[in-house]
Amino acid sequence: MKKIVIFGWLIAIIFVFQFYGCDQNKVGTITPIDETALQQPKDYVGSTRCGECHDKIYYNWKSTKHPYKISEANKKTVVGDFWTNNTLKLKDKRDDIEKVVAKMSEKDGKFYAETYDAQGKMNQFEIIYNIGGIWKQRYLTKFPNGSLQVLPIQYNIKTREWVDYHGLKEFTPDDSHFWSSSERTWQKNCAKCHVTGFKMNFEDGKYESTWADNGAGCEGCHGPGSHHVNSPDIKKLDTVYNPARDHDDRRAAMTCGQCHNRGKSTDGKFGYPNTYTVGDELTFHYVSVTPEKNKNRFWPDGSSKAHHQQFLDFQKSAMSSSGMKCWSCHDPHKPFAGNSSSLRLTGNRLCESCHTDVSGSKSLSHSLHDNGNCQGCHMPKTAKSATTGDIASHTFFAIPPTATVELGGGDTQKQPNSCNLCHYHKKTPVEDLVKEFNKVHEGKATYDGKYTSLSKF
């Protein structure tokens, strides 16, 4: 009888393992292991392959913004108005007359932009890929040599208008910064942060570029997966990089910093860290812009004006020095209801989950207001992606009105502050805000431009 009972338990255990084991997470049929792949250098296999075992994470990731940094142009992915409001007009500096410099159209499911070519003549270009589609959308066309060029048009989604991108109004066709120049090739300037597993494959003046995934796929953060999918379970964790398990908080955050950054490769040839692999020291592969050398990308207080500079802001923050990472607040694997940035919690609850000294209080006693939200002051919307103020500062320092006076000469267009960015105080004279600010803080609200004077606010 005991043998029968033991045998029954064994059958039950085998059933449980079969039901709850790796096969439970598969998407379709799991690809057989290729042992010869372990003898080769690591290569990219694509996120769909990762999803064969990690299906829940895969389908949650598919609902975030990361997979859609680039997409094939079709009626489901294009958001620009190619039918009604479909022209871009700019004033010609030579005669100050407004002229049509680009006209967009769609025919039989294909999308086109008619604009100036390298000879200075209007020509029609087929759009192959879209870039983005949340704040704005840009468009790629493909030249005969395989180079992908970003067309000089941008559609701003909030305002539903076409605007100039990289300079029809500023550059002539023979200029190296003109949109069709080889210096502006997408493969050189943008590719690695818009796709995963990018291989340039440039030879004899032609591009045969390939990649594993559109957008930021699994391997963009965890590294090439060919060894991982072909290793026995006991060795799988050693074959990929998991930034959440890295003991070095600074280096772990560089996983996000490889793209949420602005600068040049160390050899100056690429707009992204072309030799960087997750887990590396990013500074060995990339030279980031700085306020000292790139004043047009930063406000006088050092916070970012431009998009994809969140990592640069974050490095200046107390959050970074305390060991927090980007995913302390954001979940890169899943979206959350109530916010558009995959934040783990919404509103003040996210901040109060760590800052327990203000948690549960009806009054944010450290601020000027009896109520309000943390992000409104500490993450003012000072940066621009498509329209001014659509990206929040990630230094987490509230910018007082004294900063506008001392660093911007009282002009919020030269140095914004948290107070005037609030809709309630949008039109309040900055001098009045400074008086109130100094009254509350007993005249001690000086600002040195290095954030140190803000710690008590």
GIDA-V770319 format. One record per residue. N is the residue number from 1. RES is the residue in one small letter. SS is DSSP state (alpha for helix, beta for strand, coil for the rest). OMEGA is omega in degrees with one decimal (* if undefined). D_FIRST is the distance of its C-alpha to the first C-alpha in Angstrom with 2 decimals. Layout:
BEGIN
n=N res=RES ss=SS omega=OMEGA d_first=D_FIRST
n=N res=RES ss=SS omega=OMEGA d_first=D_FIRST
END
This chain:
BEGIN
n=1 res=m ss=coil omega=-179.4 d_first=0.00
n=2 res=k ss=alpha omega=179.4 d_first=3.83
n=3 res=k ss=alpha omega=180.0 d_first=5.46
n=4 res=i ss=alpha omega=179.8 d_first=5.15
n=5 res=v ss=alpha omega=179.6 d_first=6.34
n=6 res=i ss=alpha omega=179.3 d_first=8.74
n=7 res=f ss=alpha omega=178.2 d_first=9.87
n=8 res=g ss=alpha omega=177.8 d_first=10.61
n=9 res=w ss=alpha omega=178.3 d_first=12.54
n=10 res=l ss=alpha omega=177.9 d_first=14.40
n=11 res=i ss=alpha omega=-179.5 d_first=15.48
n=12 res=a ss=alpha omega=-179.4 d_first=16.68
n=13 res=i ss=alpha omega=178.3 d_first=18.58
n=14 res=i ss=alpha omega=178.7 d_first=20.19
n=15 res=f ss=alpha omega=-179.8 d_first=21.27
n=16 res=v ss=alpha omega=179.8 d_first=22.77
n=17 res=f ss=alpha omega=178.9 d_first=24.65
n=18 res=q ss=alpha omega=-176.1 d_first=25.95
n=19 res=f ss=alpha omega=-174.9 d_first=27.12
n=20 res=y ss=alpha omega=-179.3 d_first=28.63
n=21 res=g ss=coil omega=-174.9 d_first=29.73
n=22 res=c ss=alpha omega=-177.0 d_first=33.22
n=23 res=d ss=alpha omega=-179.0 d_first=33.13
n=24 res=q ss=alpha omega=-174.9 d_first=33.10
n=25 res=n ss=alpha omega=-172.7 d_first=36.64
n=26 res=k ss=coil omega=171.8 d_first=38.08
n=27 res=v ss=coil omega=-174.6 d_first=41.23
n=28 res=g ss=coil omega=-178.5 d_first=41.06
n=29 res=t ss=coil omega=-179.6 d_first=39.77
n=30 res=i ss=coil omega=-179.8 d_first=39.54
n=31 res=t ss=coil omega=-180.0 d_first=42.03
n=32 res=p ss=coil omega=178.8 d_first=40.58
n=33 res=i ss=coil omega=177.4 d_first=41.15
n=34 res=d ss=coil omega=-175.4 d_first=44.39
n=35 res=e ss=alpha omega=-179.7 d_first=44.13
n=36 res=t ss=alpha omega=179.6 d_first=47.85
n=37 res=a ss=alpha omega=-179.1 d_first=48.71
n=38 res=l ss=alpha omega=179.0 d_first=47.67
n=39 res=q ss=alpha omega=-178.4 d_first=50.51
n=40 res=q ss=coil omega=174.2 d_first=53.03
n=41 res=p ss=coil omega=179.1 d_first=54.57
n=42 res=k ss=coil omega=178.7 d_first=52.80
n=43 res=d ss=coil omega=-178.1 d_first=53.84
n=44 res=y ss=coil omega=-178.6 d_first=53.40
n=45 res=v ss=coil omega=179.4 d_first=50.82
n=46 res=g ss=coil omega=-175.7 d_first=51.62
n=47 res=s ss=alpha omega=178.9 d_first=49.89
n=48 res=t ss=alpha omega=177.6 d_first=48.28
n=49 res=r ss=alpha omega=177.1 d_first=46.25
n=50 res=c ss=alpha omega=-178.4 d_first=45.24
n=51 res=g ss=alpha omega=178.7 d_first=44.18
n=52 res=e ss=coil omega=177.6 d_first=41.58
n=53 res=c ss=coil omega=-175.4 d_first=39.25
n=54 res=h ss=coil omega=-169.9 d_first=41.12
n=55 res=d ss=alpha omega=-178.3 d_first=41.71
n=56 res=k ss=alpha omega=178.1 d_first=42.07
n=57 res=i ss=alpha omega=-178.1 d_first=44.56
n=58 res=y ss=alpha omega=-176.6 d_first=46.31
n=59 res=y ss=alpha omega=172.7 d_first=46.95
n=60 res=n ss=alpha omega=177.7 d_first=48.02
n=61 res=w ss=alpha omega=179.6 d_first=50.38
n=62 res=k ss=coil omega=179.6 d_first=51.80
n=63 res=s ss=coil omega=175.9 d_first=52.94
n=64 res=t ss=coil omega=-179.8 d_first=54.94
n=65 res=k ss=coil omega=-173.5 d_first=58.46
n=66 res=h ss=alpha omega=-177.7 d_first=57.60
n=67 res=p ss=alpha omega=-168.8 d_first=56.85
n=68 res=y ss=alpha omega=176.1 d_first=60.20
n=69 res=k ss=coil omega=174.0 d_first=62.76
n=70 res=i ss=beta omega=-179.6 d_first=63.88
n=71 res=s ss=beta omega=176.8 d_first=63.28
n=72 res=e ss=beta omega=-175.3 d_first=64.71
n=73 res=a ss=coil omega=173.8 d_first=67.65
n=74 res=n ss=coil omega=-174.0 d_first=67.02
n=75 res=k ss=coil omega=179.0 d_first=67.45
n=76 res=k ss=coil omega=-174.6 d_first=64.12
n=77 res=t ss=coil omega=-179.7 d_first=64.84
n=78 res=v ss=coil omega=178.7 d_first=68.62
n=79 res=v ss=coil omega=178.7 d_first=69.77
n=80 res=g ss=coil omega=179.1 d_first=73.48
n=81 res=d ss=coil omega=-179.0 d_first=76.03
n=82 res=f ss=coil omega=-172.1 d_first=77.19
n=83 res=w ss=coil omega=-173.5 d_first=78.96
n=84 res=t ss=coil omega=176.2 d_first=81.07
n=85 res=n ss=coil omega=-166.4 d_first=81.64
n=86 res=n ss=coil omega=176.1 d_first=81.42
n=87 res=t ss=beta omega=174.2 d_first=84.31
n=88 res=l ss=beta omega=-179.6 d_first=84.85
n=89 res=k ss=beta omega=177.2 d_first=88.40
n=90 res=l ss=beta omega=175.9 d_first=89.90
n=91 res=k ss=beta omega=175.9 d_first=93.41
n=92 res=d ss=beta omega=-177.3 d_first=95.09
n=93 res=k ss=coil omega=-176.9 d_first=96.51
n=94 res=r ss=coil omega=-178.9 d_first=99.45
n=95 res=d ss=coil omega=176.4 d_first=100.87
n=96 res=d ss=coil omega=178.9 d_first=98.72
n=97 res=i ss=beta omega=179.2 d_first=97.88
n=98 res=e ss=beta omega=-177.4 d_first=94.40
n=99 res=k ss=beta omega=173.9 d_first=93.03
n=100 res=v ss=beta omega=179.9 d_first=89.88
n=101 res=v ss=beta omega=176.6 d_first=88.12
n=102 res=a ss=beta omega=176.0 d_first=84.87
n=103 res=k ss=beta omega=-176.1 d_first=83.84
n=104 res=m ss=beta omega=-178.3 d_first=80.26
n=105 res=s ss=beta omega=177.6 d_first=79.23
n=106 res=e ss=beta omega=177.8 d_first=76.38
n=107 res=k ss=beta omega=177.9 d_first=76.62
n=108 res=d ss=coil omega=176.1 d_first=73.96
n=109 res=g ss=coil omega=176.7 d_first=71.17
n=110 res=k ss=beta omega=-173.9 d_first=72.73
n=111 res=f ss=beta omega=-174.1 d_first=74.36
n=112 res=y ss=beta omega=171.1 d_first=77.63
n=113 res=a ss=beta omega=175.6 d_first=79.93
n=114 res=e ss=beta omega=-177.1 d_first=83.62
n=115 res=t ss=beta omega=-176.0 d_first=85.13
n=116 res=y ss=beta omega=177.2 d_first=87.36
n=117 res=d ss=coil omega=-175.7 d_first=86.53
n=118 res=a ss=coil omega=178.0 d_first=87.64
n=119 res=q ss=coil omega=179.4 d_first=91.08
n=120 res=g ss=coil omega=179.3 d_first=91.58
n=121 res=k ss=coil omega=176.6 d_first=91.29
n=122 res=m ss=beta omega=-178.5 d_first=89.04
n=123 res=n ss=beta omega=-178.0 d_first=86.22
n=124 res=q ss=beta omega=-178.5 d_first=83.00
n=125 res=f ss=beta omega=177.7 d_first=79.64
n=126 res=e ss=beta omega=178.4 d_first=76.28
n=127 res=i ss=beta omega=-177.2 d_first=73.55
n=128 res=i ss=coil omega=-178.5 d_first=70.37
n=129 res=y ss=beta omega=168.6 d_first=68.29
n=130 res=n ss=beta omega=170.1 d_first=68.31
n=131 res=i ss=beta omega=178.8 d_first=67.95
n=132 res=g ss=beta omega=-178.6 d_first=66.35
n=133 res=g ss=coil omega=178.8 d_first=66.78
n=134 res=i ss=coil omega=176.0 d_first=66.02
n=135 res=w ss=coil omega=-176.9 d_first=69.27
n=136 res=k ss=beta omega=173.9 d_first=71.24
n=137 res=q ss=beta omega=174.6 d_first=70.94
n=138 res=r ss=beta omega=-169.2 d_first=72.67
n=139 res=y ss=beta omega=-179.6 d_first=72.82
n=140 res=l ss=beta omega=170.2 d_first=72.65
n=141 res=t ss=beta omega=-175.8 d_first=74.64
n=142 res=k ss=beta omega=178.2 d_first=74.32
n=143 res=f ss=coil omega=-178.1 d_first=77.33
n=144 res=p ss=coil omega=-179.8 d_first=77.87
n=145 res=n ss=coil omega=177.2 d_first=76.94
n=146 res=g ss=coil omega=179.5 d_first=73.51
n=147 res=s ss=coil omega=175.9 d_first=74.42
n=148 res=l ss=beta omega=-176.3 d_first=73.09
n=149 res=q ss=beta omega=176.9 d_first=75.71
n=150 res=v ss=beta omega=179.4 d_first=75.38
n=151 res=l ss=beta omega=-173.9 d_first=77.94
n=152 res=p ss=beta omega=-179.5 d_first=80.45
n=153 res=i ss=beta omega=176.4 d_first=79.12
n=154 res=q ss=beta omega=178.1 d_first=76.64
n=155 res=y ss=beta omega=178.0 d_first=75.49
n=156 res=n ss=beta omega=-169.9 d_first=74.97
n=157 res=i ss=coil omega=-179.1 d_first=72.47
n=158 res=k ss=coil omega=-176.9 d_first=73.47
n=159 res=t ss=coil omega=179.3 d_first=77.13
n=160 res=r ss=coil omega=179.8 d_first=76.58
n=161 res=e ss=beta omega=174.6 d_first=79.31
n=162 res=w ss=beta omega=177.1 d_first=79.97
n=163 res=v ss=beta omega=-179.8 d_first=81.19
n=164 res=d ss=beta omega=174.4 d_first=82.44
n=165 res=y ss=coil omega=179.1 d_first=79.96
n=166 res=h ss=coil omega=141.9 d_first=81.41
n=167 res=g ss=coil omega=170.1 d_first=84.85
n=168 res=l ss=coil omega=-177.0 d_first=86.79
n=169 res=k ss=coil omega=-174.2 d_first=89.29
n=170 res=e ss=coil omega=-172.5 d_first=89.44
n=171 res=f ss=coil omega=175.8 d_first=89.09
n=172 res=t ss=coil omega=-175.7 d_first=91.07
n=173 res=p ss=coil omega=-178.5 d_first=89.47
n=174 res=d ss=coil omega=179.2 d_first=90.67
n=175 res=d ss=coil omega=-179.6 d_first=89.04
n=176 res=s ss=coil omega=178.0 d_first=85.95
n=177 res=h ss=coil omega=176.7 d_first=84.28
n=178 res=f ss=coil omega=-169.0 d_first=84.88
n=179 res=w ss=coil omega=-176.2 d_first=81.67
n=180 res=s ss=coil omega=-179.0 d_first=81.91
n=181 res=s ss=coil omega=177.2 d_first=82.69
n=182 res=s ss=alpha omega=177.8 d_first=80.43
n=183 res=e ss=alpha omega=-177.5 d_first=80.17
n=184 res=r ss=alpha omega=-178.7 d_first=78.40
n=185 res=t ss=beta omega=-179.1 d_first=75.74
n=186 res=w ss=alpha omega=-179.1 d_first=72.36
n=187 res=q ss=alpha omega=-179.1 d_first=70.60
n=188 res=k ss=alpha omega=-167.9 d_first=72.58
n=189 res=n ss=alpha omega=-168.5 d_first=72.59
n=190 res=c ss=coil omega=-159.2 d_first=69.50
n=191 res=a ss=alpha omega=-168.9 d_first=66.82
n=192 res=k ss=alpha omega=179.3 d_first=64.18
n=193 res=c ss=alpha omega=178.3 d_first=63.78
n=194 res=h ss=alpha omega=177.1 d_first=63.63
n=195 res=v ss=beta omega=-179.6 d_first=61.12
n=196 res=t ss=beta omega=179.8 d_first=58.26
n=197 res=g ss=coil omega=-176.3 d_first=58.32
n=198 res=f ss=coil omega=173.6 d_first=62.04
n=199 res=k ss=beta omega=-172.5 d_first=63.77
n=200 res=m ss=coil omega=179.0 d_first=67.53
n=201 res=n ss=coil omega=-179.4 d_first=68.25
n=202 res=f ss=beta omega=-178.8 d_first=72.03
n=203 res=e ss=beta omega=178.8 d_first=74.19
n=204 res=d ss=coil omega=176.3 d_first=77.74
n=205 res=g ss=coil omega=-178.8 d_first=78.36
n=206 res=k ss=beta omega=177.4 d_first=75.42
n=207 res=y ss=beta omega=170.7 d_first=72.14
n=208 res=e ss=coil omega=-171.9 d_first=68.93
n=209 res=s ss=coil omega=177.3 d_first=66.78
n=210 res=t ss=beta omega=172.9 d_first=63.06
n=211 res=w ss=coil omega=-174.9 d_first=60.29
n=212 res=a ss=coil omega=-176.1 d_first=56.56
n=213 res=d ss=beta omega=163.6 d_first=56.63
n=214 res=n ss=beta omega=178.5 d_first=59.24
n=215 res=g ss=coil omega=179.1 d_first=59.35
n=216 res=a ss=coil omega=-178.5 d_first=57.43
n=217 res=g ss=coil omega=-178.5 d_first=54.04
n=218 res=c ss=alpha omega=-174.5 d_first=50.92
n=219 res=e ss=alpha omega=174.2 d_first=52.40
n=220 res=g ss=alpha omega=-179.9 d_first=55.62
n=221 res=c ss=alpha omega=-174.7 d_first=53.90
n=222 res=h ss=alpha omega=177.8 d_first=51.03
n=223 res=g ss=coil omega=-178.6 d_first=52.81
n=224 res=p ss=coil omega=-170.3 d_first=52.32
n=225 res=g ss=coil omega=-174.6 d_first=48.73
n=226 res=s ss=alpha omega=177.6 d_first=48.56
n=227 res=h ss=alpha omega=-177.7 d_first=46.77
n=228 res=h ss=alpha omega=-175.9 d_first=44.44
n=229 res=v ss=alpha omega=-177.1 d_first=43.16
n=230 res=n ss=alpha omega=179.0 d_first=42.74
n=231 res=s ss=coil omega=172.9 d_first=41.08
n=232 res=p ss=coil omega=-174.2 d_first=37.38
n=233 res=d ss=alpha omega=-174.3 d_first=35.96
n=234 res=i ss=alpha omega=-178.0 d_first=36.21
n=235 res=k ss=alpha omega=-173.5 d_first=39.96
n=236 res=k ss=alpha omega=-175.4 d_first=40.94
n=237 res=l ss=alpha omega=-179.5 d_first=42.28
n=238 res=d ss=alpha omega=-172.5 d_first=44.71
n=239 res=t ss=coil omega=177.2 d_first=46.29
n=240 res=v ss=coil omega=179.8 d_first=47.85
n=241 res=y ss=coil omega=174.7 d_first=49.85
n=242 res=n ss=coil omega=-177.0 d_first=48.68
n=243 res=p ss=alpha omega=-179.3 d_first=51.70
n=244 res=a ss=alpha omega=-179.5 d_first=49.60
n=245 res=r ss=alpha omega=-179.5 d_first=48.11
n=246 res=d ss=coil omega=-179.1 d_first=51.49
n=247 res=h ss=coil omega=-178.6 d_first=52.58
n=248 res=d ss=coil omega=-176.0 d_first=56.20
n=249 res=d ss=alpha omega=-177.6 d_first=56.86
n=250 res=r ss=alpha omega=-178.9 d_first=60.25
n=251 res=r ss=alpha omega=178.1 d_first=59.09
n=252 res=a ss=alpha omega=-179.0 d_first=56.10
n=253 res=a ss=alpha omega=177.8 d_first=58.52
n=254 res=m ss=alpha omega=174.9 d_first=60.54
n=255 res=t ss=alpha omega=176.2 d_first=57.91
n=256 res=c ss=alpha omega=-177.2 d_first=59.51
n=257 res=g ss=alpha omega=178.9 d_first=62.90
n=258 res=q ss=coil omega=-179.1 d_first=63.09
n=259 res=c ss=coil omega=179.5 d_first=63.99
n=260 res=h ss=coil omega=-168.3 d_first=64.92
n=261 res=n ss=coil omega=176.8 d_first=67.90
n=262 res=r ss=coil omega=179.8 d_first=71.35
n=263 res=g ss=beta omega=-178.6 d_first=73.14
n=264 res=k ss=beta omega=172.1 d_first=73.44
n=265 res=s ss=beta omega=-174.3 d_first=71.57
n=266 res=t ss=coil omega=176.9 d_first=72.91
n=267 res=d ss=coil omega=176.5 d_first=75.03
n=268 res=g ss=coil omega=-174.5 d_first=76.45
n=269 res=k ss=coil omega=-174.0 d_first=75.60
n=270 res=f ss=coil omega=178.4 d_first=72.74
n=271 res=g ss=coil omega=179.9 d_first=72.17
n=272 res=y ss=coil omega=-179.6 d_first=68.58
n=273 res=p ss=coil omega=-170.1 d_first=66.89
n=274 res=n ss=coil omega=-178.4 d_first=66.51
n=275 res=t ss=coil omega=-176.4 d_first=65.02
n=276 res=y ss=coil omega=171.5 d_first=62.66
n=277 res=t ss=coil omega=-176.9 d_first=58.89
n=278 res=v ss=coil omega=-175.6 d_first=56.62
n=279 res=g ss=coil omega=177.6 d_first=56.08
n=280 res=d ss=coil omega=169.5 d_first=59.60
n=281 res=e ss=coil omega=-173.3 d_first=62.52
n=282 res=l ss=alpha omega=-176.3 d_first=64.28
n=283 res=t ss=alpha omega=176.8 d_first=67.70
n=284 res=f ss=alpha omega=-173.3 d_first=67.73
n=285 res=h ss=coil omega=-169.4 d_first=67.63
n=286 res=y ss=beta omega=176.3 d_first=69.49
n=287 res=v ss=beta omega=-176.8 d_first=72.62
n=288 res=s ss=beta omega=175.1 d_first=72.36
n=289 res=v ss=coil omega=179.3 d_first=75.42
n=290 res=t ss=coil omega=177.7 d_first=76.94
n=291 res=p ss=coil omega=-178.0 d_first=79.29
n=292 res=e ss=coil omega=-175.3 d_first=81.94
n=293 res=k ss=coil omega=-175.9 d_first=82.11
n=294 res=n ss=coil omega=-174.2 d_first=81.00
n=295 res=k ss=alpha omega=-178.4 d_first=82.66
n=296 res=n ss=alpha omega=179.3 d_first=82.36
n=297 res=r ss=alpha omega=-175.2 d_first=78.54
n=298 res=f ss=beta omega=170.7 d_first=78.54
n=299 res=w ss=coil omega=-179.9 d_first=80.24
n=300 res=p ss=coil omega=179.3 d_first=82.49
n=301 res=d ss=coil omega=177.3 d_first=79.74
n=302 res=g ss=coil omega=177.9 d_first=77.53
n=303 res=s ss=coil omega=-169.7 d_first=75.04
n=304 res=s ss=beta omega=169.4 d_first=74.43
n=305 res=k ss=coil omega=-168.4 d_first=76.57
n=306 res=a ss=beta omega=179.2 d_first=74.66
n=307 res=h ss=coil omega=-171.1 d_first=71.20
n=308 res=h ss=coil omega=172.5 d_first=68.41
n=309 res=q ss=coil omega=-176.5 d_first=69.54
n=310 res=q ss=alpha omega=-178.6 d_first=66.81
n=311 res=f ss=alpha omega=178.6 d_first=65.60
n=312 res=l ss=alpha omega=175.5 d_first=69.15
n=313 res=d ss=alpha omega=-175.4 d_first=69.35
n=314 res=f ss=alpha omega=-179.3 d_first=65.93
n=315 res=q ss=alpha omega=-179.9 d_first=66.87
n=316 res=k ss=coil omega=-170.3 d_first=69.67
n=317 res=s ss=coil omega=172.9 d_first=67.44
n=318 res=a ss=alpha omega=177.8 d_first=65.99
n=319 res=m ss=alpha omega=-178.5 d_first=62.65
n=320 res=s ss=alpha omega=-177.5 d_first=62.68
n=321 res=s ss=alpha omega=179.0 d_first=63.75
n=322 res=s ss=coil omega=176.5 d_first=61.02
n=323 res=g ss=coil omega=177.0 d_first=58.28
n=324 res=m ss=coil omega=177.0 d_first=57.62
n=325 res=k ss=coil omega=-179.5 d_first=57.12
n=326 res=c ss=alpha omega=-177.2 d_first=57.86
n=327 res=w ss=alpha omega=169.6 d_first=54.25
n=328 res=s ss=alpha omega=178.7 d_first=54.37
n=329 res=c ss=coil omega=-178.2 d_first=56.15
n=330 res=h ss=beta omega=171.6 d_first=55.43
n=331 res=d ss=coil omega=-176.2 d_first=52.12
n=332 res=p ss=coil omega=-174.8 d_first=52.89
n=333 res=h ss=coil omega=-175.7 d_first=49.71
n=334 res=k ss=coil omega=174.5 d_first=50.20
n=335 res=p ss=coil omega=177.1 d_first=52.92
n=336 res=f ss=coil omega=178.9 d_first=53.11
n=337 res=a ss=coil omega=174.3 d_first=54.66
n=338 res=g ss=coil omega=175.2 d_first=58.04
n=339 res=n ss=coil omega=-175.1 d_first=59.35
n=340 res=s ss=coil omega=-173.7 d_first=60.29
n=341 res=s ss=coil omega=179.8 d_first=59.43
n=342 res=s ss=coil omega=176.0 d_first=55.62
n=343 res=l ss=beta omega=-175.9 d_first=56.09
n=344 res=r ss=coil omega=175.1 d_first=52.94
n=345 res=l ss=coil omega=-179.1 d_first=54.59
n=346 res=t ss=coil omega=175.3 d_first=57.75
n=347 res=g ss=coil omega=-177.4 d_first=61.00
n=348 res=n ss=alpha omega=-177.8 d_first=61.37
n=349 res=r ss=alpha omega=179.3 d_first=57.65
n=350 res=l ss=alpha omega=-179.6 d_first=57.26
n=351 res=c ss=alpha omega=-176.9 d_first=59.98
n=352 res=e ss=alpha omega=176.8 d_first=58.92
n=353 res=s ss=coil omega=174.2 d_first=55.39
n=354 res=c ss=coil omega=-177.4 d_first=57.01
n=355 res=h ss=coil omega=-173.8 d_first=60.36
n=356 res=t ss=coil omega=-179.6 d_first=59.04
n=357 res=d ss=coil omega=176.5 d_first=62.52
n=358 res=v ss=coil omega=-178.6 d_first=63.54
n=359 res=s ss=coil omega=176.9 d_first=60.18
n=360 res=g ss=coil omega=-179.8 d_first=60.28
n=361 res=s ss=coil omega=176.5 d_first=64.03
n=362 res=k ss=coil omega=-179.1 d_first=66.19
n=363 res=s ss=coil omega=173.8 d_first=68.97
n=364 res=l ss=coil omega=-166.8 d_first=68.88
n=365 res=s ss=coil omega=-177.9 d_first=71.11
n=366 res=h ss=coil omega=-177.1 d_first=71.68
n=367 res=s ss=coil omega=178.3 d_first=73.36
n=368 res=l ss=coil omega=-170.8 d_first=76.51
n=369 res=h ss=coil omega=175.6 d_first=74.65
n=370 res=d ss=coil omega=173.5 d_first=72.94
n=371 res=n ss=coil omega=-177.0 d_first=70.46
n=372 res=g ss=coil omega=175.7 d_first=69.78
n=373 res=n ss=coil omega=-173.4 d_first=67.25
n=374 res=c ss=alpha omega=-175.4 d_first=66.58
n=375 res=q ss=alpha omega=-178.3 d_first=66.88
n=376 res=g ss=alpha omega=-179.6 d_first=70.26
n=377 res=c ss=alpha omega=-172.3 d_first=71.88
n=378 res=h ss=alpha omega=175.1 d_first=69.64
n=379 res=m ss=coil omega=-178.9 d_first=68.97
n=380 res=p ss=coil omega=-176.8 d_first=72.30
n=381 res=k ss=coil omega=-174.3 d_first=72.60
n=382 res=t ss=coil omega=-176.1 d_first=75.16
n=383 res=a ss=beta omega=-175.3 d_first=74.05
n=384 res=k ss=beta omega=169.2 d_first=74.65
n=385 res=s ss=coil omega=175.8 d_first=72.53
n=386 res=a ss=coil omega=178.6 d_first=74.34
n=387 res=t ss=coil omega=-175.4 d_first=76.25
n=388 res=t ss=beta omega=175.4 d_first=77.34
n=389 res=g ss=beta omega=177.1 d_first=74.72
n=390 res=d ss=beta omega=176.7 d_first=71.63
n=391 res=i ss=beta omega=-177.9 d_first=69.92
n=392 res=a ss=coil omega=173.1 d_first=69.27
n=393 res=s ss=coil omega=179.4 d_first=70.23
n=394 res=h ss=coil omega=172.1 d_first=67.33
n=395 res=t ss=coil omega=-178.7 d_first=69.15
n=396 res=f ss=coil omega=174.8 d_first=68.01
n=397 res=f ss=coil omega=172.9 d_first=71.45
n=398 res=a ss=coil omega=-179.8 d_first=73.39
n=399 res=i ss=coil omega=-176.2 d_first=76.82
n=400 res=p ss=coil omega=178.4 d_first=79.49
n=401 res=p ss=alpha omega=176.8 d_first=82.79
n=402 res=t ss=alpha omega=177.8 d_first=84.58
n=403 res=a ss=alpha omega=178.7 d_first=83.09
n=404 res=t ss=alpha omega=180.0 d_first=84.95
n=405 res=v ss=alpha omega=-172.2 d_first=88.18
n=406 res=e ss=alpha omega=-176.8 d_first=87.93
n=407 res=l ss=alpha omega=-177.2 d_first=86.40
n=408 res=g ss=alpha omega=179.2 d_first=87.47
n=409 res=g ss=coil omega=179.7 d_first=90.87
n=410 res=g ss=coil omega=-177.8 d_first=89.62
n=411 res=d ss=coil omega=-178.9 d_first=88.59
n=412 res=t ss=coil omega=176.3 d_first=84.99
n=413 res=q ss=coil omega=178.4 d_first=85.33
n=414 res=k ss=coil omega=174.3 d_first=85.86
n=415 res=q ss=coil omega=179.6 d_first=83.22
n=416 res=p ss=coil omega=174.0 d_first=80.93
n=417 res=n ss=coil omega=-175.1 d_first=79.41
n=418 res=s ss=coil omega=-174.3 d_first=76.47
n=419 res=c ss=coil omega=-178.0 d_first=78.73
n=420 res=n ss=coil omega=177.3 d_first=80.90
n=421 res=l ss=coil omega=175.7 d_first=77.90
n=422 res=c ss=coil omega=-176.6 d_first=76.70
n=423 res=h ss=alpha omega=-179.1 d_first=78.02
n=424 res=y ss=alpha omega=-177.3 d_first=79.45
n=425 res=h ss=alpha omega=-174.7 d_first=81.52
n=426 res=k ss=coil omega=-176.8 d_first=82.16
n=427 res=k ss=coil omega=178.6 d_first=85.89
n=428 res=t ss=coil omega=178.0 d_first=86.37
n=429 res=p ss=coil omega=-175.6 d_first=88.92
n=430 res=v ss=alpha omega=179.5 d_first=87.22
n=431 res=e ss=alpha omega=177.9 d_first=89.91
n=432 res=d ss=alpha omega=179.0 d_first=88.91
n=433 res=l ss=alpha omega=178.4 d_first=85.28
n=434 res=v ss=alpha omega=179.1 d_first=86.31
n=435 res=k ss=alpha omega=179.5 d_first=88.33
n=436 res=e ss=alpha omega=-180.0 d_first=85.45
n=437 res=f ss=alpha omega=-179.7 d_first=83.06
n=438 res=n ss=alpha omega=178.7 d_first=85.40
n=439 res=k ss=alpha omega=-178.8 d_first=85.98
n=440 res=v ss=alpha omega=-177.0 d_first=82.30
n=441 res=h ss=coil omega=172.5 d_first=81.78
n=442 res=e ss=coil omega=174.7 d_first=85.05
n=443 res=g ss=coil omega=-176.2 d_first=86.79
n=444 res=k ss=coil omega=-173.7 d_first=84.25
n=445 res=a ss=coil omega=174.7 d_first=82.88
n=446 res=t ss=coil omega=-176.0 d_first=84.37
n=447 res=y ss=coil omega=-175.8 d_first=82.69
n=448 res=d ss=coil omega=178.3 d_first=82.85
n=449 res=g ss=coil omega=-179.4 d_first=81.12
n=450 res=k ss=coil omega=176.2 d_first=78.27
n=451 res=y ss=coil omega=-173.0 d_first=75.99
n=452 res=t ss=alpha omega=-178.5 d_first=76.18
n=453 res=s ss=alpha omega=-177.0 d_first=78.31
n=454 res=l ss=alpha omega=-171.5 d_first=75.72
n=455 res=s ss=coil omega=-177.1 d_first=72.90
n=456 res=k ss=coil omega=-179.6 d_first=74.00
n=457 res=f ss=coil omega=* d_first=73.97
END
